[in-house]
Structure formats: C-alpha cells, structure tokens
Amino acid sequence: MEVPARENFALLPEWTEVAMYLVLLPFAAVFLYGFYLKMSEYGWEALKAVLRDPVAWLKGVAKYAVAQRRLLREIGPGVMHVALSYGILVLFIGTVLVAIDFDVFERLGGKLLQGTGYVAFEFAMDLFGVLMMYGVVVALGRRYSGVKRLRQKLEYYAYLYGILFIGVSGFVMEGLRLHVKEVPWAGYSFVGNAVAASLSALEVPEAVASGLYAWVWWAHAVVAFSLVAAIPFTNLLHTIVAVFYAGLSHAAPRPPVLAKTPFKLEELSPEAEVKVGFRRVSELDWYQRMGLDACTDCGRCEAACPAFAAGTPLSPRMVVQKLREEMWRSRQDGGRDVLESGVLTYEELFACTTCAACAEVCPVTISPMEYILEARRSLTLEGRLERRAVEALTNLGRTGNMYGLPQSARQELLSELRAMGVKTVDEYPDAEYVYWIGCLSTFDQRARQVVKRLAEVLTRAGVSFAVLGPLESCTGESARRMGEEGRFQEQAYRNVEALKSVNAKKVLTHCPHCYQVLKHEYREFGLDVEVVHHSVLLGRLVKEGRIRVREAVSVTLHDSCYIARHNGIVDEPRIALAGADLREMPRRGADTFCCGGGGGNYWYEVKRVKRESVQRVEEALSTGASVIVAECPFCLAMLEDAVRVLGVEGSVKVKDLSELF
C-alpha cells in the first residue's frame, strides 16, 4: 500500500527550485532591510525587555495576541480577525514545514511530511485556508459596506486582495495537482479535492491543467513574496510588532496610563536642564515608538473616544497614525517639529478628557493618551494655553486651588462640618479614615452638599473619620493632565507632607481624580497609604447592613472613568445600590462614556458639536430611570448642566451615590 507523502515541486520543471530562490532573493533583501531599520529603531531595547522577564512577556502575548481577548469583545469583527490571523499563521507554518521537508529531510534521504502526519497536515492546511478566506472576505465586506471607523486606504485593499489571491490560488493549485495526479488520500484535502472534482466534471485535459499549474504556482509565489517584503514598510508590520508590544504591557504602566514623571522637583539642581514632553518623534522613548508601529489602524479607539463623538478635532487613532508617518519621515530629514508643523494641533490635544477609553479598547494595549499628554507638556512649557487654562493654573500657584478662592472659603466648609459634629485630624488623631474632600467639593456649593451627606451617612453608620481642614490643598491632578508638571509636583510634595504629618494610614475620598492621584501618582513622591473611594466604602457598609438606600427609586449609574476604567471599581457601587431599581445604560463599567470633564477640560473651553455630558444624559434618559447616580463631583456638575441644557429637570435628577442613603 502506497504511503501518503508530500511531493514537492510536483508538475513543475526541474529548474523551478533554483529559479524560485533567485526570485526570492530580492524580496528577502527588502524584508531584511526593513527589519534592520526597525531593529535599530527599537528592536534591541524590546528584545532586552523580553529577556528581562520572559515569563511575564509570554503571559502578555497569551492574553492579548494569542487569545485576542480585546478583539473578541466585538464578536463579529473579533471572529473575523481570529480566523484571518490564525489562518495566515498556520499556512505560514505549513509553508515552513514544506521547506524543511524539501531542503533538509529530503536532502538527507528522509521525509518529514509522510504517513498519518501528512494527511493531517493536508487537512489542517485546507481547514485553516478556509478560515483565512472567511476572514479576508468578511474584512473586505466590512470595508465595502462602509463601516465608519475603517479608513479607506489603497494599501489595505492591496494586501487584503493579495491574501485573497494567495488563498484562492493555493486551492486552485491543489485542485490542479489532484486532477492530474490522483491519490487515495485526496479526500483529506477536502477543498482541493472538490476543485479537482470540478475540473474532472469539466473534462479539463491534464496537459492544460499541468501548464496552468505552473502559471498559478509562480503567481502565488510572487504575490506571497511581495507581501512578506512589504511587511516592514506597511501596516502589515503590526502582525509582528503588535505581538511583541502586547507582551511587553507588563513592563510599562498600563491603564491607568497617564504620563510619566519626567523629573522630581526636590532632586533638581539649579543648573539642571529640564526636558518635558516631545516635539519630534525621535524624542519618544523606544517603547512609545514601538507602539506607533504596533497600531493596527482598526479605529476602535476612535469609535470609543467621547471627544471624537462630541465633534472635536481629536481622533486618538489619527494621533498615533500621524506620529507613525512622522517616525518614517524622520529617517529622511531628521524629523519635523510635530507641533510647529501642525501634525498635532492644540485643538485636538486639549480635547482629550483622559478617560482612557482608547487604551481600554485597543487590541494591543496602546494608549494614545500617553502621546497626547506628552505633547501637551511641550505646549504648556511654552505657555501656549488658552486664557481660561492659564488663569486656572495661575490660581493654583497663587491660592492652592484652581478657583483662585482664598482659604476662608475652605474654613467656611469646615465650620459647617464642625456644626455637624465632624472633627479635624488634630482633634481626632485616632480616626480610622482621613476624609479627603477635594477642591471642587470645597468651593462648589452643589458639591458641598455631597460632602455633608456623606459625612452624615458615615457618622450614622459609625465610621471613624476626620478631615484635614486647612492642611488640605488641591492635588494638582488637573494641572498634570494639562501638562503643568512643575505645578503638580509643588502640590504633591505639599500634600504628601500634610498626610505624613498626621500619620494618615487610610484616606477616604469621593473624588475619583483625587483617588487616582493619591493612590497611584503620589507614591513616587513618598506617599504610602491605603486610599478608599466612597463607592467602595458605601458598598461595604450596605453589605454589612449598616446603611441602606432610603427609598426604592429607579436609578441608572454613571460610572466614573477614573473609578471604573482607570481603577477597575465596578461592582462596589452596584452593591451599594442594592435596594434601588437599577437600570443599566448600554455603556457601563469599564466601557462607560465620559462626562467630558476630565483631563482638565472642566477648567477651559473646548469647542464641541454635541457635548459628551448631553450625550450621556440622553443615554440615561433611555433607561427610564428617574435618578442618574454619579460617583464623582465633576461628573455631577457636568451631568446636572446637561440636564438643564436638555430641559429635562422634571424628568430626571442627578445625585451623588451618597445622597441616596
């Protein structure tokens, strides 16, 4: 009985092998040159990062590249990409095995692809070939159907049709071969066998089939070689770089991804030259440059971006893509100033709300927000800010708050709290929690009501807490998001010292922006405390039966970006709402939609077609809930303003979570 085995270069002239390698050489040279350029750009640093912790890198690769978890959040496009990527991968591995079979095993007198292993190989090649064809057809269909987030570029159509041709020609070749040379195991190549059966039904002469096979084989080879050569110079590069980049997500801060600390004020010498932000792509570090090449241009970040939805000039996808183009340009002319040349504009950079929706949905963990905040720093360093932003930052430096209000306003709130029985830390040094009130809740009359209600709820629940009083100052969070690092650090050192002076062990805050800074960003400046958001504490108190919602009203929860997305606190506020009629909005949890007040946007004007807060209130109204529950004073202010703009005060109220108890 004949043993199934792979017949290499079947139906081809004897000189084909030599000719193939001669044709392959220039394509290989182009690929290797492009690969060298990328290795010199960031490759060696990336390799070092992988070798420093290969286990963590493999975990990242498994999570984001192998399992493609973020892609599969959208089932249709996700399955399409999985089919296409795994189809290409398995066919590539199959091609490598064929080369090893011919160039190694046969030359040594052996055979790799034979017997049961070979028929399994043939079945797998057909199966994954079908998956690849499915993926590419769906991908083309999505582009022709006008999916908004997909950019219409000739490059993308070229390689999609190239992959389609490779798949079709591969099956045609297989069918021609089986038509000319019938074998007992042909059924394992189920697609090729079907093509062969069709050719037999059409009574195609074997001589014609043999001649056609050679033409199809060469066309198949040249197109495949061309696509491989194009990888380092086109968006196809993401097929390699994105895998390495996603695996390195452990080596760089992931969401909350905001901005690196470029210097520390207390460590600077008077003559030190401070470098913040970037003006040219060459000034980005290797990991940031690698992120530009890892971008797939899928548009998910753009579709999730609230600033883009609001009609601002910002597209997080285009920020990354424009910088990617500049990275290639910089090899020729040293790189342009991306701000002076208009590659990045003030309007798009300062439209970002730092909500991290872009980083949350990116399949390969890129954070466009990182590039935006670094570019903001350069503009702020030069004082190129709009008037209201300059006033807010000036106020912070002058009075310790962005409002520019005197300390007497803080004392006024303190007096109101004392009247309720609330003590300061010097009066109650053994309090379990230091309640960090935050600037907005100190100086805004509406937000003050939240402070009083939370203080009342905590007191009735028997929670031990005290406030800092005059020791508290603005965290500087908005200043840092606006690019004013020095002013932020001044506030950071002041507040860290204040918390250390009272020996704080636990800090409670109801402001997500304060929470983010106190929990994560002050640690670099010496703060080591447990930070608790009020939604977590309220959820705990409800679970323990110490408090409950006052009445069973219908509510919908607006998740704060800085709580749900940046910090993964999703279940706790819902536990707190036990007893209420909770009606969820479509965009919730880590997929929440920003109110538009983050990233410093609360303090300056950004032109929008339709404000994020208005869109969010409209979404809340669709649930039929009578109360929109916020867990952030900025969200509270933005959503209440949107309710007034829409004229629906009689239909829905906006309340902080604490005001339901």
C-alpha positions in Angstrom: 0.0 0.0 0.0 1.3 3.4 -1.0 2.4 5.6 1.9 0.9 9.1 1.8 3.7 11.6 1.3 4.3 15.2 0.2 5.5 15.5 -3.4 7.4 18.8 -3.6 7.5 20.8 -6.9 5.0 18.4 -8.5 4.1 19.3 -12.1 7.0 21.8 -12.3 10.1 21.8 -14.4 13.4 20.7 -12.7 14.8 24.2 -12.8 12.0 25.6 -10.7 13.8 25.2 -7.4 16.8 27.3 -8.5 14.7 29.9 -10.2 12.5 30.2 -7.1 15.5 31.0 -4.8 16.8 33.5 -7.3 13.4 35.3 -7.5 13.1 35.1 -3.7 16.4 36.8 -3.0 15.5 40.5 -3.8 12.2 40.1 -1.8 14.1 38.7 1.1 16.7 41.5 0.9 13.9 44.1 1.0 12.3 42.4 4.0 15.6 42.1 5.9 16.5 45.8 5.2 13.2 46.9 6.6 13.5 44.6 9.6 17.0 46.0 10.2 15.6 49.6 10.2 13.0 48.6 12.8 15.5 46.8 15.0 17.7 49.9 15.0 14.7 52.0 15.9 13.6 50.0 19.0 14.2 46.3 18.4 17.2 45.7 20.6 15.6 47.5 23.5 12.5 45.5 23.0 14.5 42.3 23.0 16.2 43.3 26.3 12.8 43.9 27.8 11.6 40.5 26.8 14.7 38.8 28.2 14.4 40.6 31.5 11.1 38.8 32.2 10.2 36.3 29.5 7.5 34.6 31.6 5.6 37.9 32.1 6.1 38.7 28.4 4.7 35.3 27.4 1.7 35.9 29.7 1.0 39.2 27.9 1.4 37.6 24.5 -1.0 34.8 25.5 -3.6 37.3 26.8 -3.6 39.9 24.1 -2.1 38.2 21.0 -2.9 34.5 21.3 -6.3 34.7 23.0 -7.1 38.2 21.4 -9.3 39.0 24.3 -9.9 42.6 23.4 -10.7 41.9 19.8 -13.3 39.3 20.8 -15.3 41.9 22.8 -16.9 42.6 19.4 -17.9 39.1 18.3 -18.3 39.7 14.5 -15.0 41.6 13.9 -13.3 39.5 16.5 -14.1 36.2 14.9 -13.1 37.7 11.6 -9.7 38.7 12.9 -9.1 35.4 14.7 -10.0 33.4 11.5 -7.8 35.6 9.4 -4.8 35.8 11.7 -4.8 32.1 12.6 -5.4 31.1 9.0 -2.3 33.1 7.9 -0.2 31.8 10.8 -1.0 28.1 10.3 -0.5 28.4 6.5 2.8 30.2 7.1 3.9 27.4 9.5 2.8 24.9 6.8 5.0 26.6 4.2 7.9 26.5 6.6 7.3 22.7 7.2 7.3 22.1 3.4 10.6 24.0 3.1 12.1 21.9 5.9 10.7 18.7 4.3 12.4 19.5 1.0 15.5 21.4 1.9 16.5 19.4 5.0 14.9 16.0 5.2 14.8 15.0 1.5 18.5 16.1 1.1 19.4 13.8 4.0 17.4 10.9 2.4 14.4 11.2 4.7 10.9 12.6 4.7 9.1 14.8 7.2 5.6 15.0 5.6 4.5 11.5 5.1 2.1 8.9 6.6 -0.6 9.9 9.0 1.2 13.2 9.9 1.0 14.2 6.2 -2.7 13.6 5.8 -3.4 15.5 9.0 -1.2 18.3 7.6 -3.2 18.4 4.4 -6.5 18.6 6.3 -5.2 21.3 8.5 -3.9 23.4 5.5 -7.4 23.2 3.9 -9.2 24.0 7.1 -7.2 27.0 8.0 -7.1 28.1 4.4 -10.9 28.2 4.6 -10.7 30.2 7.8 -8.3 32.6 6.2 -10.6 33.1 3.2 -13.6 33.7 5.5 -11.6 36.3 7.4 -10.4 38.2 4.4 -13.8 38.1 2.7 -15.5 39.5 5.8 -12.8 42.1 6.2 -13.3 43.3 2.6 -17.1 43.2 3.1 -16.8 45.4 6.1 -14.8 47.9 4.1 -17.1 48.0 1.2 -20.2 48.2 3.4 -18.8 51.5 4.8 -18.0 50.7 8.5 -17.3 54.2 9.6 -14.2 53.5 11.8 -12.3 51.8 8.9 -10.1 54.0 6.8 -10.3 53.6 3.1 -6.7 53.3 2.1 -5.4 51.6 -1.1 -2.7 49.9 0.9 -5.2 48.0 3.0 -7.2 46.9 -0.1 -4.0 45.8 -1.8 -2.9 43.4 0.9 -6.4 42.1 1.6 -6.7 41.2 -2.1 -3.2 39.8 -2.0 -4.1 37.5 0.8 -7.4 36.6 -1.0 -5.4 35.7 -4.1 -3.0 33.6 -2.1 -5.9 31.6 -0.7 -7.7 31.1 -4.0 -4.6 30.3 -5.9 -3.5 27.8 -3.2 -6.8 25.9 -3.5 -6.6 26.0 -7.3 -3.1 24.6 -7.4 -4.1 21.9 -5.0 -7.1 21.0 -7.2 -5.0 21.1 -10.4 -2.4 18.7 -8.8 -5.0 16.3 -7.6 -6.8 16.4 -11.0 -3.5 15.4 -12.8 -2.2 13.0 -10.1 -5.0 11.2 -8.3 -4.0 9.8 -4.9 -6.1 7.7 -2.5 -5.8 10.2 0.3 -7.1 13.2 -1.8 -10.2 13.4 0.4 -8.2 14.9 3.3 -7.5 17.9 1.1 -11.3 18.5 1.1 -11.2 21.8 -0.7 -8.6 20.8 -3.2 -10.4 17.6 -3.9 -13.6 19.5 -4.6 -11.7 21.7 -7.1 -10.3 18.6 -8.7 -13.7 17.0 -8.9 -15.0 20.2 -10.7 -12.1 20.1 -13.2 -12.8 16.4 -13.9 -16.5 17.2 -14.4 -15.5 19.9 -16.9 -13.1 17.4 -18.5 -10.1 19.7 -18.4 -7.2 18.0 -20.2 -4.3 17.0 -18.0 -1.8 18.8 -20.2 -3.8 22.1 -19.9 -4.0 21.5 -16.1 -0.3 20.9 -15.8 0.5 24.1 -17.8 -1.9 26.2 -15.8 -0.5 24.8 -12.6 2.9 26.3 -13.3 1.5 29.8 -14.0 -0.7 29.7 -10.9 2.3 28.4 -8.8 4.5 31.3 -9.9 1.8 33.9 -9.4 1.1 32.5 -6.0 4.8 32.6 -5.0 5.4 36.2 -6.3 2.4 37.6 -4.5 3.4 35.8 -1.3 7.0 37.1 -1.6 5.7 40.6 -2.2 3.5 40.6 0.8 6.4 39.4 3.0 8.7 42.1 1.6 6.1 44.7 2.3 5.7 43.8 6.0 8.3 46.3 7.4 7.1 49.2 5.3 3.3 48.9 5.6 0.6 48.4 8.2 1.3 44.7 7.9 4.1 45.4 10.3 1.6 45.2 13.2 1.4 41.4 12.6 4.8 41.1 14.1 5.3 44.2 16.3 1.9 44.1 18.0 2.7 40.6 19.3 5.9 41.8 21.0 4.4 45.1 22.1 1.3 43.5 23.7 3.5 41.1 25.6 5.5 43.9 27.0 2.5 45.5 28.6 3.8 44.2 31.9 7.0 46.3 31.5 5.2 49.7 31.2 2.4 51.2 33.1 -1.0 50.2 31.7 -4.3 51.8 32.4 -4.3 54.0 34.4 -1.8 55.2 31.8 -1.4 58.9 32.1 2.0 60.4 31.9 5.5 59.6 33.1 7.3 61.7 35.7 10.0 63.4 33.7 11.8 64.9 36.8 11.4 65.4 40.5 11.5 69.0 41.8 13.3 68.0 45.0 16.0 66.3 43.1 16.6 69.1 40.6 19.8 71.2 40.8 19.5 75.0 39.9 21.5 74.4 36.7 19.7 71.3 35.6 18.1 71.3 32.2 14.5 70.0 32.4 13.1 68.1 29.4 9.4 67.5 29.3 7.1 66.4 26.5 8.2 65.9 23.0 8.4 68.0 19.8 9.8 65.3 17.4 9.1 61.6 17.2 12.7 60.9 17.8 12.3 62.3 21.3 9.9 59.5 22.2 11.3 56.5 24.1 11.7 53.2 22.3 8.5 51.7 23.8 6.5 54.7 22.6 8.0 54.4 19.1 7.3 50.7 19.1 3.6 51.4 20.0 3.3 53.5 16.8 4.2 50.5 14.7 2.0 48.2 16.7 -1.1 50.2 15.8 -3.4 48.2 13.6 -5.4 51.3 12.5 -8.6 49.4 13.4 -10.3 52.5 14.6 -11.7 51.1 17.9 -10.1 53.9 19.9 -11.7 56.4 17.6 -15.1 54.8 18.0 -14.8 54.7 21.8 -13.5 58.3 22.2 -16.0 60.7 23.7 -14.2 63.7 22.4 -14.4 62.3 18.9 -18.1 61.6 19.4 -18.6 65.2 20.6 -17.3 66.5 17.3 -13.9 67.8 18.4 -10.9 67.5 16.1 -9.4 64.7 18.2 -9.1 61.2 16.9 -6.8 59.1 19.0 -6.3 56.8 16.1 -5.1 59.6 13.9 -2.8 60.9 16.6 -1.0 57.6 16.6 -1.1 57.2 12.8 0.2 60.7 12.1 3.1 60.1 14.6 3.8 56.8 12.9 4.1 58.5 9.5 6.4 61.1 11.1 8.6 58.3 12.5 9.3 57.1 9.0 9.8 60.6 7.7 12.3 61.3 10.4 14.7 58.8 8.9 15.0 61.1 5.9 15.0 64.6 7.3 15.7 64.2 11.0 12.1 64.7 12.0 9.9 67.7 12.0 8.6 69.6 15.0 5.1 67.9 15.1 3.6 71.0 16.9 5.1 73.7 14.7 4.3 71.8 11.5 0.7 71.2 12.5 0.9 67.5 12.6 -0.6 67.7 16.0 -2.8 70.7 16.9 -3.7 72.4 20.1 -7.4 71.8 19.5 -7.1 68.1 19.2 -4.6 67.7 22.0 -6.6 69.6 24.5 -9.9 68.0 23.6 -8.8 64.8 25.3 -10.6 64.0 28.6 -8.0 61.4 29.6 -10.9 59.0 30.1 -8.7 56.1 28.8 -11.4 54.6 26.6 -8.8 54.5 23.8 -6.4 52.5 25.9 -9.2 50.2 27.2 -10.4 49.1 23.8 -7.0 48.9 22.0 -6.4 45.3 21.0 -2.7 45.6 21.5 -2.8 47.9 24.6 -1.6 51.1 23.0 -2.5 54.3 24.9 -2.9 57.3 22.5 -3.4 59.3 25.7 0.2 58.9 26.6 1.3 60.7 23.4 -1.4 63.4 23.8 -0.3 64.2 27.4 3.4 64.3 26.5 2.6 66.7 23.6 0.5 68.9 25.9 3.5 69.2 28.2 5.5 70.8 25.4 2.8 73.3 24.7 2.3 74.2 28.3 6.0 74.6 28.8 5.9 77.4 26.2 2.8 78.9 27.8 0.7 78.2 24.7 -2.6 77.7 26.5 -5.9 79.4 26.1 -6.8 82.1 28.6 -9.0 80.2 31.0 -6.5 77.4 31.3 -3.7 79.9 32.1 -6.0 81.5 34.7 -6.7 78.2 36.4 -3.1 77.2 36.6 -2.2 80.7 37.9 -4.8 80.4 40.5 -3.4 77.1 41.6 0.0 78.6 42.1 -1.3 81.6 43.9 -4.0 80.2 46.2 -3.6 76.4 46.1 -6.8 75.8 44.2 -7.9 76.2 40.6 -10.7 78.5 41.5 -8.4 81.2 42.9 -10.5 81.4 46.1 -9.0 82.3 49.5 -8.5 79.9 52.4 -11.5 81.5 54.1 -13.8 79.5 51.7 -12.3 76.3 52.9 -12.7 77.5 56.5 -16.4 78.1 55.7 -17.0 74.5 54.8 -15.0 73.4 57.8 -17.3 75.4 60.1 -20.4 73.8 58.5 -18.9 70.3 59.1 -18.0 71.1 62.7 -21.5 72.1 63.3 -22.5 68.6 62.2 -20.0 67.1 64.7 -17.2 66.4 62.2 -13.7 66.7 63.7 -10.4 67.6 62.1 -7.4 65.2 62.4 -5.8 67.3 65.1 -9.0 67.0 67.2 -9.4 63.3 66.4 -5.9 61.8 65.7 -7.1 58.2 66.1 -9.7 58.4 63.3 -9.6 55.4 61.0 -10.1 57.4 57.9 -8.8 60.8 56.8 -11.6 62.2 54.6 -10.0 64.0 51.6 -12.7 66.4 50.4 -11.1 67.8 47.3 -11.3 71.3 45.7 -14.5 71.0 43.8 -16.4 69.8 46.8 -14.8 72.5 48.9 -15.6 75.5 46.7 -18.6 74.4 44.7 -21.9 74.9 46.6 -23.6 71.9 45.0 -20.7 69.6 45.6 -20.6 70.7 49.2 -24.0 69.1 49.7 -22.4 65.7 48.8 -19.7 66.3 51.5 -22.3 66.9 54.1 -24.5 64.0 53.1 -21.5 61.6 53.1 -20.3 62.9 56.4 -23.8 62.4 57.8 -24.1 58.8 56.4 -20.6 57.9 57.8 -21.5 59.3 61.2 -24.7 57.4 61.4 -23.0 54.2 60.2 -20.4 54.6 63.0 -17.4 55.1 60.7 -14.5 56.7 62.4 -13.2 59.6 60.2 -11.8 63.1 60.4 -11.0 65.8 57.9 -7.7 67.6 57.2 -9.2 71.1 57.3 -6.7 73.8 56.4 -3.9 71.3 55.8 -5.7 70.0 52.6 -4.8 71.6 49.3 -5.6 70.8 45.6 -3.9 67.6 44.5 -2.8 69.2 41.2 -4.4 66.4 39.2 -5.9 68.8 36.6 -2.6 70.7 36.3 -0.7 67.5 35.5 -3.3 66.5 32.9 -3.0 70.0 31.3 0.8 69.5 31.1 1.9 71.6 34.0 4.2 69.1 35.7 6.0 71.6 38.0 2.8 73.0 39.5 1.5 69.5 40.0 4.7 68.4 41.9 4.5 71.5 44.1 1.1 70.4 45.2 2.2 66.8 45.5 5.0 67.5 47.9 2.8 69.8 50.0 0.0 67.2 50.3 2.3 64.3 50.9 3.9 66.2 53.8 0.5 67.1 55.2 -0.7 63.5 55.2 2.6 62.3 56.7 2.3 64.9 59.4 -1.0 63.5 60.7 0.3 59.9 60.3 -2.6 59.0 57.9 -3.0 55.3 57.2 -6.3 55.3 55.3 -7.5 58.1 53.1 -11.2 58.3 52.0 -12.2 60.4 49.1 -15.3 60.7 46.9 -13.4 62.4 44.1 -12.1 59.9 41.5 -9.4 62.3 40.4 -8.1 62.8 43.9 -8.4 59.0 44.3 -6.2 58.4 41.2 -3.5 60.8 42.3 -3.4 59.8 46.0 -3.5 56.1 45.3 -1.1 55.9 42.3 0.7 59.1 41.4 1.7 60.4 44.8 3.6 57.1 45.6 6.5 58.4 43.5 6.7 61.3 45.9 6.7 59.3 49.1 3.0 58.7 50.0 2.2 55.2 51.2 -1.4 55.0 52.4 -4.5 52.9 51.7 -6.8 55.0 49.6 -10.5 54.2 49.5 -13.2 55.6 47.2 -16.5 56.3 48.9 -18.3 53.9 46.5 -16.2 51.1 47.9 -16.9 52.1 51.5 -20.6 52.6 50.9 -20.8 49.2 49.2 -19.1 47.6 52.2 -21.5 49.3 54.7 -24.5 48.1 52.7 -23.1 44.6 52.6 -22.7 44.7 56.4 -26.3 46.0 56.8 -25.1 49.3 58.4 -26.8 51.5 55.8 -29.4 51.1 53.1 -30.9 53.1 50.2 -33.6 55.4 51.6 -36.3 54.6 49.0 -36.6 52.1 46.1 -36.2 54.7 43.3 -35.4 53.9 39.7 -31.7 54.8 39.2 -29.1 54.5 36.5 -25.4 54.5 37.4 -23.0 56.7 35.5 -19.6 55.0 36.1 -16.8 57.5 36.5 -13.9 56.9 34.0 -11.3 57.3 36.7 -13.1 54.8 39.0 -14.5 52.1 36.7 -11.9 52.2 33.9 -8.7 53.5 35.4 -9.1 51.6 38.6 -11.5 48.7 37.9 -14.0 49.6 40.6 -17.3 48.4 39.0 -19.1 46.0 41.4 -18.8 48.1 44.6 -21.1 51.0 43.6 -23.7 48.5 42.4 -23.5 46.6 45.7 -24.2 50.0 47.4 -27.3 50.4 45.2 -28.8 47.2 46.5 -32.5 48.0 47.2 -32.7 50.6 44.4 -34.3 49.8 41.0 -31.0 49.8 39.0 -31.5 50.3 35.2 -28.1 50.0 33.4 -27.1 52.1 30.5 -25.7 50.3 27.4 -22.2 51.8 28.1 -21.3 50.9 31.7 -18.5 49.6 33.8 -15.1 49.7 32.1 -17.0 50.7 28.9 -18.5 53.8 30.4 -18.9 57.0 28.5 -17.1 60.1 29.8 -19.0 63.1 31.0 -16.4 65.4 29.3 -15.0 67.0 32.5 -11.7 65.0 32.8 -8.2 65.9 31.6 -8.5 69.5 32.8 -11.4 70.1 30.4 -13.6 71.3 33.3 -11.3 74.4 33.5 -11.2 75.6 29.9 -13.4 75.7 26.9 -13.2 73.1 24.1 -15.5 73.6 21.1 -17.8 70.7 20.6 -20.7 69.9 18.3 -22.6 68.0 20.9 -21.2 67.8 24.5 -20.3 64.4 26.0 -22.4 65.2 29.0 -25.5 65.8 26.8 -25.0 62.5 25.0 -24.6 60.7 28.3 -27.8 62.2 29.8 -29.7 61.2 26.6 -28.4 57.7 27.1 -29.5 57.8 30.8 -33.0 59.0 29.8 -33.4 56.0 27.5 -33.3 53.7 30.6 -36.4 55.4 32.0 -34.7 55.9 35.4 -35.7 58.9 37.5 -32.2 59.4 39.0 -28.8 59.5 37.4 -26.3 58.4 40.1 -22.8 59.9 39.9 -19.8 58.9 41.9 -17.6 62.0 41.1 -18.2 65.7 41.7 -17.0 66.6 38.2 -19.5 64.1 36.7 -22.2 65.5 39.0 -21.6 69.1 37.8 -21.3 68.1 34.1 -24.4 65.9 34.1 -26.5 68.4 36.0 -25.5 71.1 33.5 -26.6 68.7 30.7 -29.9 68.1 32.3 -30.5 71.9 32.3 -29.4 72.2 28.7 -31.8 69.5 27.6 -34.6 71.0 29.8 -35.4 67.7 31.5 -35.2 68.8 35.1 -38.7 67.5 35.7 -37.9 64.0 34.3 -34.6 63.1 35.9 -32.4 64.2 38.8 -28.6 63.8 39.2 -27.4 62.7 42.6 -24.1 61.6 44.1 -24.2 58.0 45.3 -24.0 59.1 48.9 -27.2 61.2 48.5 -29.3 58.0 48.1 -28.8 56.9 51.8 
